[in-house]
Every structure is written in C-alpha cells, then in structure tokens.
Amino acid sequence: MKLSRLLLFAMLSLGSFNKTTLWAQGGDQILDGIGETELIARYVFDGDAKDWSRNNLHGIMSESKMKFENDAQFGKVLSLTAGSNAYVTIPGSVFANEESLSISGWIYLLSDQRNQHFFDFGKNSKTHFFVAPTGNKEKNNLQTEITTVGEKYKTDGPVLETNKWVHLVVVIDIPSKSLNTYVNGILTGTTKIAKLKLDQLFDSNTAKNNVLNIGKSISPEDPYLKAKLHDFRIYRVPLTEKQIGKIYHNSLKSEAEEEEPEQPTGDLPKYPVKTPQLYNQYLTGVSDIKVQTVVGDLPRLPGTLKGIYANGIEGPEVKVIWPAPTDNSSVLKAGQYTVTGIVSGTELKPKAVVTVQSAKEAATPELKLKVFNLDEVTLSSDSHGHDTKFIENREKFIKTLAATNPDSFLYMFRNAFGQKQPENAEALGVWDTQDTKLRGHATGHYLTAIAQAYASTGYDSALHEDFAKKMNYLVDTLYDLAQLSGKPQTAGGLSVSDPTAVPFGPGKTAYDSDLSTEGIRTDYWNWGKGFISAYPPDQFIMLEKGANYGGQKTQIWAPYYTLHKILAGLLDVYEVSGNEKALEISKGMGDWVYARMKKLPNETLISMWNRYIAGEFGGMNEVMARLYRITNEKQYLEVAQLFDNIKVFYGDAKHSNGLAKNVDTFRGLHANQHIPQIVGALEMYHDSKTPDYYRIADNFWYKTTNDYMYSIGGVAGASNPANAECFISQPSTIYENGFSAGGQNETCATYNMLKLTSGLFLYDQRAEYMDYYERGLYNHILASVAENTPANTYHVPLRPGSIKQFGNPKMDGFTCCNGTALESSTKLQNSIYFKSIDNQALYVNLYVPSTVKWKEKNVTIEQTTSFPNEDHTQLTIKGEGKFDLNVRVPHWATKGFFVKINGKEVKVKAVPGSYLTLNRKWKDGDKIELRMPFQFHLDPVMDQQNIASLFYGPVLLAAQETEPLKEWRKITLDAKDLSKSIKGDPEKLEFVVDGIQFKPFYNTYGRHSVYLDVTLK
C-alpha cells in the first residue's frame, strides 16, 4: 500500500522569468499531486475505517463482523463477503457546504448481482447519490445516479468484471454543470446537471440528517455489496482527468518508484499575450530608477513606479515585477549592477540601477508607540444610531462565548491526564477529537478570547463577571493538571521529574502519537515537571527525533503550535487579570521546553523548524519573549531564540542571507506556519535589540504585501505548489501559480498578518502599514463571519461564482481559523488608536465609531462616524492638553483630504498614504472633522492585470452571483472615470455594473465574484 506518495514537489520550473528550486516539505501535505486542503476524507481500509486525512471523519463499521484480508496488489483490504451484511457509515458532516465533489475508490467485485451499491450518499432514498457498479434492474453495466425532488441524472459505464480490481471515480462538477464517471482513469460517462446544487442532496446544518453508506444502499430492499474495497477518497473539488489518471497510475506503482513533480493544473482561463490589461494598454513608458543598498543586503525595489500614459489617461502607479533572487550573491561586494523588471501585458522593461555600498547597515528603529488596553477603547454605534459591522460581529462572538461550557475545552486535557470528566462534559469536535494530534489548540484560542472578552465587557457587568468565572475555572483546572506532571501518582511512588528523561509509555517500545482510547498513555508522573498539554509529551520528543507530519502513530501534528496557543492564552489571562496561577503554568511549561531544547544541536533545530506542519511552532518565540519580559528570567529569552527558523531567517547556519538580508526564503512554504514566526522575531527584537530580528519582520512584511497579496488582504492560496495554505512558488505570479481550487487566504494567516502589521507600526509609523491593516480588517476579517451566527471561514474562495463556507457556529468544533476568529472578534477595537510612549501624541489609524480614554493625559476622544457608509468622521476632544493628533490619510484618498476644526476649514498638505499631524493645545469640546471623498479604483492581479477587484474607498465590492461560474465575470468600465460606468447608492454601498449588483464583500453571504475580467474603454 502506498501511503508514501505524500511528499511531492522538489523542483518546479516556473516559466522563463523566474526559476528556482523549492524546498521539499515532507509529510502528508500532498497526495498524488493534490493538496490536502482539497481532500475531505480518505479511508484506506487496511484494518479499520479511520479517516487518514487531518479531518478525523472516521467511519463506523456495521455491527456485522467486518473482515480484512491480505491482497496481492494492495496489502490488507476490506472484504465484504456474501452473507456478512457488513458496510461502513461515515459521518454526516463529511459534506458541509461543499460546492463540488469527487469520490474515488478501488473496488474488487465478488458478485455480479444487480443493484449492489458501491456507496450511497444523501438524505434519504428520494434524495441521494449512488454508484451501482453491477447495474440496476434494467441494465447490468456501471450506473451512476443522482436523484433529487423532480430531477434525476444518470451516467452509463461499461460492464465491470468480477474478481478484478477496478478504480472508480465520480465527479460532480457544479461550475461545469456536469456529472462524470471514470473507470481506471478513463472517462466512461458524462451528463449535464443543469439544476443540481449539493445542498439538495445533503443537509449542511444538521449532519444527522445525512445518510452516508459505503457498501450498502439507503434503500433496505437492495442487496449489500459483495466486494473488496481499498483507498476510498472524497475531495471537495472537481478532479481533472489528469489528476484522476495520476491517482490511478500512482496506486499501481511500486513503492520504490518516485513520482514526477506535480505541475499546476492550469484550469483558469488563459489569455493571449496581447490581451489588454487595464491601464497598461495605454502605458507608454516607465521611468528607470536608482536604488542603494549595503554589501550583503539585496536592495528593496519599489513595487510600483510612476507611469506615462497616452490618450489623456491618468493611470495608477505601475506594478513592476522584479526578479526574485534566492540568495544575495549579487551584492557581496561594493559596486553597481542593473536589475531589469517586467510590466504585465506590455513589452516595457524598466531598469533599476543598484549601487552596493560598503557602508554600515542602517540603524533599526526604537519602539515609539504603545497600544491602549482593550478596556480603554470602546466601540460605538454609527452616527445614525445603527450597529456597525464591528459591533455586529463582536456581539455574535461575545454572546456565543458566554454560552459555552469551559469543560468542553478542558475535556482533552483531563483525558490526557486520565482524570474523570465532570457530569455532562462533552468533547469538542473537528480538530479536538480523541484521535486528533492537534487537540487542545482550541483551548488556547478560547483562553485568549475569554480574556479579551473579560477586558472588553465593562459595559455589561453580568457578562464581565461570567467571563471572569470562566477564566478562573479554566486556569484552576489547568493548574491542577500541571501540578500532577512529573510527580508520583501516590506518595512514595516512582516518577520522572526531569523533562529530558521522559520514558516510553507503559508497555510501549517507542514514543508514538496514538491518542485513541486504547492507545493513549496517561502516566503523567513520567512526563517531567511542569508539563501541560491535551496530549502526552511524545509528539514533542518525536519531533526532535525526526518525525514528520501525518496521520500514522509514527507521525505528528505541530505540537509546539498547540503549545503556543495554550501559553499565549494563559499569558493573556495573566495580563488582563493578574491571575498568578496562569503565570505559574506558563513558567512551568517554559522550563520544560527549555530543559529539552537547550540540549539540542543546531542541526536538529534547523531540521525541526523546517519540517512542513510537524515543525510548525506558531509563535513560541513570541510567547517565550513575552514570558521573559514578565518574569525577567533570561532562560525564556534564550529558549525563544532557539525557535529561530534559521533557514528562513538567515539562509543557513552561517547567517549568509535569508530574510535578514532581504532574500525571499519563504516562497512555496506554508504561509501560516511562518507568519507567526515572523511576529515572534519582532517580539524578540523588543527585548534582545538584535537588529536582524527587525529586518526579518520588515522585509517579510514588504515582500508578502507586494508580491503575494490577494485583494482581500490574504497572502496564500497556491495552485503551485498544490496547497491552498502555501505561498505561491514564485513571487508576483498569483495568476500563474495561485487561485488554488481548494480556496485562498487562510483566515488565520490574515489574523497573523494584522498582528505583524500593527507590531511594526509601533516602531515605524509608515501609513502603508495601517493602509494594509484597514484592507485586511474590512475585507477579510469582517468578511469572514456568517450573517447570523459566529460561524466563520477557514479558506476564502476567490474564484468566479464562489461562496464562503462558514464553520463552528456553536463553538463546538474548531479548525485553526475558527480559533483565531474567537480572538479577532473579541479585540476589534485594539488598533483604532495608538499613543506615543512619551504620551505626547495620539495616532488615529482607523475610522471606526469608538471612544478612547487616554488616562495619562486625562483626555477622552470620541469618534463619531458612519464610515465606510460615509466618507467623513468627527473627533471630539473631552478634556484639554497639548499633544499631536496624527490622523491617517489613506492611500486611496486621491480626491483630497479635508480638515475642519470647530467648523473652520484648515489648510493642510495631506498626501495619500501618510499621516497628517494636527498640533495645538486642545480644549474641552474641540471638534475635528475629517472628510476623505471615496472613489472607485481597481486592484489588479499582478501578472494578469485585466483580472482585478473593484474597490470603493477602502471597501472591496463583490459581484453578487446566482451560480458558480467557469469564467471570470466580465465588466466594462470607462477608462478615464470608472464612476461613469457604475450606478448605485454610496450610502448603502450597493452598486450596479453592467446589470450586475455589487455590494461589500463583508456583507456578501451568497455566491460572489471578487475578481473580475475588466475591459477599459
């Protein structure tokens, strides 16, 4: 059996402009060239019905005796013999808001009796989807059928031989409106499914209403399947013929054979070279530039340059795609060299003349600003008394959090320590189930969210008290469990207190990640003093010994990622409430980690942190630096530095290049595995004052937002490599290598990008930071929450006619993004305002109805606005004092930025993409009015600029669609004034273009097109 086909890309050629070698990332990231984000479930049937994907949608075997037998071709397989009446059911939650489906599996028929069902999925016998491999009453050939109320779709296939392995695949392709059947990699049947939607077949809200049988018909009168089964898979995307052929052929290869690297599927429309690409069709020239750098550092080349346009067109600055070196060999000595860029859709090749100087590197900035505590900033209704999107989303989360039971979030911790569960305690689902190697991650997010909710609910004493009780209960329980670790179970009993001496589990001959009821170890007395987690220590130790990511018990799933969430949550509790137990737990686990890691050689650390997902440590460097700052105990800063991702940060152990030298070392890598590491680098800069840490963070931010960003502010979603959670394989090639069929823009990656952005702004008050923050906040974070519940997005699909998929409405089953959503929506006020460390300046970063209490100045500033439904805001000063009021002039405010103080217009020189300083001795009651007229503008895909998103001011407008599309939505706009082609109501932010309705993406809950095929005339 070939479970190994899971490592998959090592070298990828990406066109003539940029070619490079990608680092191969081991682990279950890609199966047969298809990213795991596109896989819903996989049942190998090699002795059980467990799901081998990370989603833990384990099958249940029928009460009839299941039989497994050895097979010459596939090893152990499931055998459903005559008279056994055996079959497998899989969870009804397998199909949750999916758009399309592909189902693949191997079957070895033992009987040609008709009406046997390979699988039968649906709500009931009148609304279901099945494959009858031996035919029905009328025909004896392969039959695939979908039946809904009033509609029936069928495909015919060949007569299948008995006693022979056959690979069957059925694809429901909703955008293409087709049902396709494949036998042994060959298309054998197709039919149109014009009216079908998967929500007709499956209940996405109530999983128990779905019946999902493998080996049995939903109808009781049909015979049970008599066959052998192997490797049954369910994908959430319509597989291509090429992908299906690869699955089939790879299954037949010997173990020793290596797979060819997977190439992008290339299913997006291809455009001729001469296709007009927005304003670039009028572009006649781009100025060359001169830049300077110092020896060793690659130059920072500007993402855009001033363009010269014909026909009276006032086009935007021109996006230039520069080469992206994989090392810094071009700048290792002083001198001068030339870099040539390209402009998509043109033959223009602007040049940058780079002067490399022997001078010292520029000094990195000092911390200048600090944040306001969450209880010092309150959100308000808008100027018309309506709840804003901020308040709507906050209330969805606050109210649902208040109704949660902390024992659900403590369930797996008690389980790991072999403790009795409280009455009525129920485990969480999804990634917090019994067998899940990431269990406990949601508890960390929950701790942070409860702490933030506690800090933010001074407006409601009952809520405030409820969150206080929840915090204390969580911490008390975790403290009691942590106190058990490394101590005898009974007085005088044996124990292992040394974290470096943890033995194998009882009766075991190796460390393993088996968390099943039968296999989990609960001998906490052997785990070392201070240990706390929702699983035993084995995964941490296995990582040190080389384990990769995956579902087998010899594989692991990001143990330090989970630990970071827990420790961050505990420190958040400590910082808002002063709970000393929370700090003691954190110190105990910090000591445990320090004891193990300080003994590891550098080579091991480099290996650990560069293993796909297995080595994902979240922000362990960040939380250890925070712990150092709180305790002033140096070992925590020392261990924080042991989490340096040397390969990404510095290129190699000699610190030859890497991000510290402005080399892009993260292309093709898992985005959210690495963004928190960069956040941690900035946090360590705060305490260590090591300049490289700041450069790593700043260079990374610049590269991601210029070369990897989608219009909503997200930065991942690769089709090459075939993983929706990865950065594209080459910078500035989103169209060529992005738009993964499995979705884009993992929501928790944007959460972390915003965290990095606000952190950088505290050091360097560049408006571009908060311009990005506004983009990601409005168009991804606010847009990630369901209309009526706190359900939220994991990946956000941005292909034509897509639909957001929301999960976790009751906070009872978490993915990573469901976890960060708890945090995002309980701290929405945290970056509206910042203050200078010397309390001589206030920064107004976002235009949100709110009030900030500046205690040090004895001043309150109230912001009254209906932004973004209005293009103005008013700041009212309560109190008095002399200070700078710095207000952001957004980059999109190209029609002007106007200021009135106490009703009188003030002449100012306001530059879009900057901060404007208003300085005076402010008096009680002073009013500052800011107006920034909105206009429409386009944000194109960097390497195919006719594909673009439409914005009105800061707001991304999405086309409202009625069905999935295969092609991009086409619109035509006036080249000199976009508004001439757009009708609508700016106060409602609802518009019409070419007969299609557009409204804000954050108010879009049905099908949408965020990217459009735009023609300018």
Secondary structure by P-SEA (a helix, b strand, c coil): cccccccccccccccccbbbbcccccccccccccccccccccccccccccccccccccccccccbbbbbbbccccbbbbbccccccccccccccccccccbbbbbbbbbccccccccccccccccccccccccccccccccbbbbccccccccccccccccccbbbbbbbbbcccccbbbbbcccccccccccccccccccccccccccbbbbccccccccccccbbbbcbbbbbcccccaaaaaaaaaaaaccccccccccccccccccccccccccccccccbbbbbbbbbccccccccccccbbbbccccccccbbbbcccccccccccccccbbbbbbcccccbbbbbbbbbbcccccccccccccccccccbbbbccccccccaaaaaaaaaaaaaaaccccccaaaaaaaacccccccbbbbcccccccccccaaaaaaaaaaaaaaaacccccaaaaaaaaaaaaaaaaaaaaaaaaccccccccbbbbccccccccccccccccccccccccccccccccccccccccaaaaaaaaacccccccccccccaaaaaaaaaaaaaaaaaacccaaaaaaaaaaaaaaaaaaaaccaaaaaaaaaccccccccaaaaaaaaaaaacccaaaaaaaaaacccccccccccccccccccccccccccccccaaaaaaaaaaaaccccaaaaaaaaaaaaaaaccccccccccbbbccccccccccccccccccccccccccccaaaaaaaaaaaaaaaaccccaaaaaaaaaaaaccccccccccccbbbcccccccbbbbbbcccccccccaaaaaaaaaaaccccccccccccccccccccccccccccccccbbbbbbcccccccbbbbbbccccccccccccccccccbbbbbcccccccccccccbbbbbbcccccbbbbbbbbbbbbbbbcccccccbbbbbcccbbbbccccccccccbbbbbcccccccccccccccccccccccccccccccccbbbcccccccc
